[in-house]
Amino acid sequence: MMVGAAVSVEGLAKGPIGGLHARASCRALTDPSSHGVAVRALVKSVRPVGRKARKQGTVSLGEFAGQRVPLDRESGKRSAVQCVHISPRQSRNGPDDGGWEELFQVPDPREQGGRLKNNWDVVLNDVRYLDWRARQDVYAIKAAHDKVVETLNPVAREHKSVSTLKNQLAALQDELSKAHAQLHVSEARVEHTLSKLTDMEDKLMETLPPQQRSQAQTQELPRTQPEAREIAEEVQQEVARRQRRAGQKSFLDVSGKPKVSPALKNFWYPVAFSENVDSKTMVPIDCFNEPWVIFRDQDGKAGCIRDECAHRACPLSLGALVDGKVQCPYHGWEYTTSGECTHMPSTVQAPTSVRALPCVEQDGMIWIWPGDKVPEATLPDLSPPSGYTIHAQITLEVPVEHGLLVENLLDLAHAPFTHTTTFAKGWPVPNSVKFKTAAAAALSGFWDPYPIDMEFRPPCMVFSTIGLSQPGKLSGTNTKDCPNHLHQLHVCVPSKTGTTRLLYRMSLDFAWWAKYVPFIHKLWEYMANQVLSEDLRLVEGQQDRMIRGANVWNHPVAYDKLGVRYRRWRQQQEDSTSRSEHSQIEDDFD
């Protein structure tokens, strides 16, 4: 955005630049009945100065009129009159008497005083000030430019030493730099004022009845102003685009403090690897903001009970396992995997228990059902594909909301920019990244142009299969064409607020012997933590902005398809009332 309002709406209407196509009346700024369309038309008609001209130290105000200033045929340069685009018939005093300087002779609006009655007066006053300020900035640049021309004049040069010329040019260069810096400040002010105009227009539109709003959006300007009509059409197109995005935003509005709907509890969740829970080990976990402890009874059957003694609410996980029962460290009360208290030392035994969750083992994992509905009869299959050997199983506590972590895992387009020191080191940035699926609403597919297949499986599992041309090297565009493969499983369990319990499993269809290398698990843990740390600094930043009110799905694009579908699935679980916007989202990402 350059000096967008170097010649303001009112200045264009009153000033000597009669050739500008934004000569429309400024009354639209003070007339709310215009519904903001005319306002936007007038403001957008002020065309910015090109950056190239600014960098060269010359600013052609003719570009404000959306026109290119022609070069003088004899000198090959733009004259001062041409630079401000004042033709002889436009100048009040003729082409050679300096009448163009009237362009810069605008009074400072701050000296005029007057009470500002409403927001429109405030914005109009801002535009007038920007008009005055921008004219001063441009005049300062032009004055410095004229001094440079005068200094380099061949006649003047004959009477000056080289050192004198160098000093003068250095001083002028500094003067030009300051003028350009002030110009940038003016740009920021223009941008701010335009933003205020847009906000005011939106608020005004919201107060109108639907019929008047429709009429305002389709309002036509007089045919005597073709340029203004064209700009109004652009404004109408922008309004329509915003309305379309508003529908998306109402669906993909992920902002505020992290929260998880109780509806998501009614699923089977794998919460621990079986190998990490033996007869002597208790594993405390948090799931949906509730504390639980996992352990095995004397028969080796896994159980999950509330990590909170029925007596004084002491965490049971601080105690010990005694004959397949959890003993509270405070007063020695003992609990079975069903939650029943079977021993209460030093007092009369009474029927007491803590809550226990349905708990089963499958695919080398311990699963729980934290919801209040009847558990599903079948569990998702999380076993690695046939022919793969499990090489690593890692459990981590991640300080981000589980939905943000799932969406990060479902996004591959960030890899060349985020994972520059780990697995994506040296990856080229493709011209286009797409996630392709076989069905319209599928939660699985493959990434183009990478040899990577990916799937989201409810409620919180992400599968990915990566094709490798050779161990550790990614190449090709199709996993089927690659001789070696790496299979990953990520399970993102909602833990505490803003925290995820992550279970990671890595399998290979080659080098089966590598799992027996001493301390190899330490290498896998190190690599997993390195990759995760690259993601965490970004996703934690997202969560911080989300808590402050930002929408982390403010502008989804094509390669966000799988993440969008996950978010759609999740909101459908959280809100049983289907929304008409759901069907519209898909079209915007195909």
Residue pairs with C-beta under 8 A, 6 or more apart in sequence:
1 48
1 187
1 190
1 191
2 48
2 49
2 50
2 51
2 54
2 187
3 48
3 49
3 59
3 134
3 137
3 138
3 183
3 186
3 187
3 190
4 43
4 46
4 48
4 187
4 190
4 191
4 194
5 43
5 46
5 127
5 130
5 131
5 134
5 190
5 193
5 194
6 46
6 49
6 61
6 64
6 131
6 134
6 135
6 137
6 138
6 186
7 15
7 17
7 20
7 46
7 61
7 64
7 103
7 131
7 134
7 135
8 46
8 127
8 128
8 130
8 131
8 134
9 22
9 24
9 26
9 29
9 42
9 43
9 46
9 127
9 131
10 26
10 124
10 127
10 128
10 131
11 17
11 106
11 128
11 131
11 135
12 20
12 22
12 23
12 45
12 46
13 23
13 24
13 25
13 26
15 102
15 103
15 106
16 86
16 90
16 91
16 92
16 99
16 100
16 102
16 103
17 61
17 64
17 65
17 84
17 85
17 86
17 90
17 103
18 90
19 65
19 67
19 85
19 87
19 90
20 45
20 64
20 65
20 85
21 45
21 65
21 66
21 225
21 227
21 228
22 42
22 45
22 46
22 65
22 227
22 228
24 38
24 41
24 42
24 45
24 221
24 225
24 228
26 42
26 124
28 34
28 38
28 39
28 41
28 42
29 39
29 42
29 120
29 123
29 124
29 127
30 120
30 121
30 124
32 120
32 204
35 201
35 204
35 205
35 208
35 212
35 213
35 216
35 217
35 219
36 197
36 200
36 201
36 204
36 205
36 216
37 201
37 216
37 217
37 219
37 232
37 235
37 236
38 221
38 228
38 232
39 197
39 201
40 197
40 198
40 201
40 231
40 232
40 235
41 221
41 228
41 231
41 232
41 235
42 228
43 127
43 194
43 197
44 231
44 234
44 235
45 66
45 227
45 228
45 231
46 64
47 63
47 64
47 65
47 66
48 63
48 64
49 59
49 60
49 61
49 63
49 64
50 60
50 63
53 59
53 60
53 63
54 180
54 183
57 141
57 144
57 145
57 148
57 176
57 180
58 78
58 83
58 141
58 145
59 83
59 138
59 141
59 142
60 69
60 78
60 82
60 83
60 85
61 83
61 84
61 85
61 103
61 138
62 68
62 69
62 82
62 83
62 84
62 85
63 69
64 85
65 85
66 227
67 85
69 78
69 82
69 83
69 85
70 82
71 77
71 78
72 78
72 79
72 82
80 100
80 142
81 87
81 88
81 91
81 95
81 100
83 142
84 100
84 103
86 95
86 99
86 100
86 103
87 95
88 94
88 95
91 97
91 99
91 100
92 99
92 102
93 99
103 135
104 135
104 136
104 138
104 139
106 131
106 132
106 135
107 132
108 129
108 132
109 125
109 128
109 129
109 132
110 129
116 122
116 125
119 200
120 200
123 193
123 196
123 197
123 200
126 189
126 193
126 196
127 193
130 186
130 189
130 190
130 193
133 186
133 189
134 183
134 186
134 190
137 179
137 182
137 183
137 186
138 183
140 175
140 178
140 179
140 182
141 176
141 179
141 180
141 183
144 172
144 175
144 176
144 179
145 176
147 172
147 175
148 169
148 172
148 176
150 156
151 165
151 168
151 169
151 172
152 165
152 169
157 165
160 168
205 213
205 216
205 217
205 239
208 216
217 236
217 239
217 240
218 236
219 232
220 229
220 232
221 228
221 229
221 232
223 229
245 555
247 581
247 584
248 556
248 581
248 584
248 585
248 588
249 551
249 554
250 579
250 581
251 568
251 571
251 579
251 581
251 582
251 585
252 551
252 553
252 556
252 564
252 567
252 585
253 551
253 553
254 403
254 546
254 551
254 552
254 553
254 567
255 546
255 549
255 550
255 551
255 552
256 546
256 547
256 549
257 497
257 547
258 401
258 403
258 497
258 498
258 543
258 546
258 547
259 497
260 288
260 289
260 401
260 402
260 494
261 573
261 574
261 575
262 288
262 371
262 372
263 573
263 574
263 576
264 288
264 459
264 494
264 570
264 573
264 574
265 288
265 370
265 371
265 372
266 369
266 371
266 372
266 373
267 369
267 371
267 376
267 458
267 459
268 360
268 367
268 368
268 369
268 375
268 376
268 379
268 380
269 287
269 367
269 368
269 369
269 370
269 459
269 460
269 491
269 493
270 363
270 365
270 366
270 367
270 382
270 491
270 493
270 503
271 285
271 287
271 292
271 294
271 304
271 365
271 366
271 367
271 368
271 493
271 501
271 503
272 283
272 285
272 294
272 365
272 366
272 395
272 503
273 364
273 365
273 366
273 393
273 395
273 503
273 505
274 302
274 361
274 364
274 365
274 366
275 364
275 393
276 283
276 393
276 395
277 283
277 294
277 295
277 296
277 302
277 366
278 296
279 296
279 298
279 300
279 321
279 324
280 321
281 295
281 321
282 293
282 294
282 295
282 316
282 317
282 319
282 321
282 326
283 293
283 294
283 295
283 317
284 291
284 292
284 293
284 294
284 307
284 315
284 317
285 291
285 292
285 293
285 294
285 493
285 495
285 501
286 292
286 495
286 496
286 499
286 501
287 368
287 370
287 493
287 494
287 495
287 501
288 370
288 494
289 496
289 497
290 306
290 370
291 306
291 307
291 308
291 315
291 317
292 304
292 305
292 306
292 307
292 357
292 368
293 304
293 305
293 306
293 307
293 315
293 316
293 317
293 326
294 302
294 303
294 304
294 359
294 366
294 368
295 302
295 303
295 321
295 324
295 326
295 337
296 302
296 303
296 324
296 337
297 303
297 324
297 325
297 336
297 337
298 323
298 324
299 324
301 337
302 337
302 359
302 360
302 361
302 366
303 336
303 337
303 338
303 356
303 359
304 337
304 356
304 357
304 359
304 366
304 368
305 316
305 326
305 335
305 337
305 338
305 339
305 354
305 355
305 356
305 357
306 316
306 339
306 354
306 355
306 356
307 315
307 316
307 317
308 314
308 315
308 316
308 354
309 315
309 316
309 328
309 330
309 331
309 333
309 354
310 333
310 341
310 352
310 353
310 354
311 328
311 330
311 331
311 333
311 344
311 352
312 330
312 331
314 328
314 329
314 330
316 326
316 328
316 335
316 354
317 326
318 329
319 326
319 327
319 328
319 329
320 326
320 327
320 329
321 327
322 334
324 336
324 337
325 334
325 335
325 336
325 342
325 343
326 334
326 335
327 333
327 334
328 334
328 335
331 344
331 345
331 346
332 343
332 344
332 345
332 346
333 341
333 343
333 344
333 345
333 352
334 341
334 342
334 343
335 341
335 342
335 353
335 354
336 342
337 356
337 359
338 353
338 356
339 353
339 354
339 355
339 356
340 352
340 353
341 352
341 353
341 354
343 349
344 350
344 352
357 368
357 369
357 370
358 368
358 369
358 375
359 366
359 367
359 368
359 369
360 366
360 367
360 379
361 367
362 379
362 382
363 381
363 382
363 383
364 383
364 390
364 393
365 382
365 491
365 503
367 379
369 375
369 376
380 457
380 458
380 461
382 461
382 489
382 491
382 505
384 390
384 487
384 489
384 505
384 507
385 465
385 487
385 507
385 509
387 509
388 485
388 487
388 507
388 508
388 509
389 507
389 508
389 509
389 512
389 515
390 505
390 506
390 507
390 515
391 506
391 507
391 508
391 514
391 515
391 520
391 524
392 504
392 505
392 506
392 521
392 524
392 525
392 528
393 503
393 504
393 505
393 506
394 503
394 504
394 505
394 524
394 525
394 528
395 501
395 502
395 503
395 504
396 501
396 502
396 504
396 528
396 529
396 532
397 495
397 499
397 500
397 501
397 502
398 405
398 499
398 500
398 501
398 502
398 532
398 536
399 498
399 499
399 536
399 540
400 498
400 499
400 500
400 536
400 539
400 540
400 542
400 543
401 494
401 497
401 498
401 499
401 500
401 543
401 546
402 460
402 492
402 493
402 494
402 495
402 500
403 566
403 567
403 570
404 539
404 542
404 543
404 546
404 552
405 492
405 500
405 502
405 539
406 456
406 460
406 462
406 492
406 566
407 563
407 566
407 567
408 414
408 535
408 538
408 539
409 462
409 464
409 490
409 492
410 454
410 456
410 462
410 562
410 563
410 566
411 559
411 560
411 562
411 563
412 433
412 435
412 447
412 450
412 452
412 454
412 559
413 433
413 559
414 538
415 423
415 424
415 427
416 424
416 427
416 428
416 429
417 429
418 424
418 534
418 535
418 538
419 425
419 531
419 534
419 535
420 534
421 530
421 534
422 527
422 530
422 531
422 534
423 474
423 531
427 474
430 449
432 448
432 449
432 558
433 447
433 448
433 449
433 450
433 558
433 559
434 447
434 448
434 558
434 559
434 561
435 445
435 446
435 447
435 448
435 454
435 559
435 561
435 562
436 445
436 446
436 447
436 448
437 444
437 445
437 561
438 445
440 586
440 590
441 565
441 586
442 565
443 455
443 456
443 457
443 458
443 562
443 565
443 566
443 569
444 453
444 454
444 455
444 456
444 463
445 453
445 454
445 455
445 562
446 452
446 453
446 454
446 478
446 479
447 453
447 454
448 477
449 477
450 474
450 477
451 466
451 467
451 474
451 475
451 476
451 477
451 478
451 479
451 481
451 482
452 464
452 465
452 466
452 467
452 479
453 463
453 464
453 465
453 479
454 462
454 463
454 464
454 465
454 562
455 462
455 463
455 464
456 462
456 562
456 565
456 566
456 569
457 463
458 569
459 573
460 491
460 492
460 493
460 494
461 489
461 490
461 491
461 492
462 488
462 489
462 490
462 492
463 487
463 488
463 489
464 487
464 488
464 490
465 479
465 485
465 486
465 487
465 488
466 474
466 479
466 485
466 486
466 487
466 488
467 474
467 476
467 478
467 479
467 480
467 481
467 482
467 484
467 485
468 474
468 475
468 482
468 483
468 484
468 485
468 486
469 475
469 476
469 482
469 483
469 484
470 483
470 484
471 484
471 510
471 511
475 482
476 482
479 485
483 510
484 508
484 509
484 510
485 508
485 509
485 510
486 506
486 507
486 508
487 506
487 507
487 508
487 509
488 504
488 505
488 506
488 507
489 503
489 504
489 505
489 506
489 507
490 502
490 503
490 504
491 502
491 503
491 504
492 500
492 501
492 502
493 500
493 501
493 502
493 503
494 500
494 501
495 501
498 543
502 532
504 528
506 524
506 528
508 514
514 520
542 552
545 552
546 552
553 560
553 564
553 567
556 563
556 564
556 588
556 589
557 589
558 589
560 589
561 589
561 590
564 585
564 589
568 582
568 585
572 578
572 582
